[in-house]
């Protein structure tokens, strides 16, 4: 059992080292400006939808509707997470220096 566990740790370490050093050679091409504008608009939409859902959660909380407040809060959280993820995509592919 100990030998299998040790072998697994060595495989994990080897894979981690490989990925750490090989990731320095990955390059991404910039996306077309039209696609970046669409993505930017989508990020704005997700942010606005998140804010709207958060306001609805606040209103539901004021009316003592805990179930609806929790659902709206979770929706706001999910939408803000999506906006953050797509912002990362935007910064990766659209914020590259265009030559």
Steps between C-alpha positions, in 0.01 A plus 500: 500500500777745592675446166183578302443815703859613450476433126181707480669793677792482259263502201317803640827685561627416150175617338501821705857579400427425134198730498682774688787513253304434181242772570765766437492411131128532444402800290157635422403701196294813545133468412342727237377834632139419407505186716665689786228766487230230518675337795536834676129565456420157639714565807311826552168318463600237756613769744174692462294183539696414814434844646129469417477162664676633808248785524217247472661295778515809719133576436401141576703513822317818605168317442623209716493259203819310590457232234469749214777716645736201509412400142555853372824532692629173355400618152687826557803306618491268198464789256787692658720188484419464130581867443834454675580190294416671171701805611799268533436370148479860377828594667667190357392535138393862456741704710802374306704772340380531144777554252 
